[in-house]
Amino acid sequence: MHKQWSCSVVKQASAFFRFYGRLKSTKARPTAPLGSRILTNPDDIFKHNMWDHVQWTKEDQEVARERAEENSSIRIPLTEQGKFSTDACQYWDQFYEVHQDKFFKDRRWLFLEFPELLPSSAEEKRTNACRSHQEAAAEPNETIRQISYFPGQQASFRILEVGCGVGNSVFPIVNTIKNTDSFLYCCDFSARAIQLVKDHPDYDDSVCHAFVHDICEEADSFPFPPQSLDAILAVFVLSSIHPQRVQKVVNQLSTYLKHGGVFLFRDYGRYDLSQLRFKKGRCLSDNFYTRGDGTCVYFFTKEEVHNLFSKAGLEEIQNLEDKRLQVNRGKKVAMRRVWMQSKYRKPPLPSPS
């Protein structure tokens, strides 16, 4: 069985090389992001912890669909589902109380996957400054006067991370943008998580402003005006929100992007191993589950992601389904992982005539 499965992986890898070559020629997929570790020799499978760009067969897809269908056949009653939204902050506070900052690892891959987070070059800064001037001239005076002063106002490049947790993305970014003209905002609706961020030895309020904020509450205002951000980062965040609420969240966040600014997204994909591992009775709605600790997770498709950002008025730069083999070399087990990675841009203003 192992030999048959391994041969299938080799055939898939060979097909991918042909496919990947075409993508590179059209610049549809960047060379560096998403890795380049391709399994071509079945005997090598346990040499690394992860293999990239794994292609699924129709049989693989059908088996995964059946497992998801089975584990969602028994659902939590509607009368009991409300607490997972109303008490979400409490569940995450309890999570961070238990795990502190020890559960997730720092995301040192961020700048490979999302080079858009890197401080702009001198030429790009001049372009941004020119663009900002044009935008200011085009915006109503009310928009400009909404906030007379805000943290990071003097920065030429501004980033917002939503759902920052305890700072696993924050500190790789902060330590990179120091001594540049960039500024990072980071928010989470867990007060405990934000306090852990502020207590971190690398926290520096000269380049970072951490604050408590629930992105699902439209009444909650951000500490910066609309159209003031160059990049928004959401990593494994939107999946924790009820799927019926996500569109409004993305719509609202997008209003804070400058024209030409980008929304960077990474999250769980449909039929990821973590979805197939759920037991019956943990499903809330289609592809939306609650874990034992009360936190929730949704599993996206490529089409859903595209619709989500397109309806918010953003243009696709990249929308990828990242399929990998995660290997436990000790137990000799290979597991299929699926993540979504996307980049969407707010359309630039028309050039002045």
Secondary structure, 3 states (H helix, E strand, C coil): CHHHHHHHHHHHHHHHHHHHHHHHHHCCCCCCCCCCCCCCCHHHHHHCCEECCCCCCHHHHHHHHHHHHHHCCCECCHHHHCHHHHCHHHHHHHHHHHHCCCCCCCCCCHHHHCHHHCCCCHHHHHHHHHHHHHHHHHCCHHHHHCCCCCCCCCCCEEEEEECCCCCCCHHHHHHHHCCCCEEEEEEECCHHHHHHHHHCCCCCCCCEEEEECCCCCCCCCCCCCCCCEEEEEEECCHHHCCHHHHHHHHHHHHCCEEEEEEEEEEEEECCCHHHHCCCCCCEEECCEEECCCCCEEECECHHHHHHHHHCCCCEEEEEEEEEEEEEECCCCEEEEEEEEEEEEECCCCCCCC
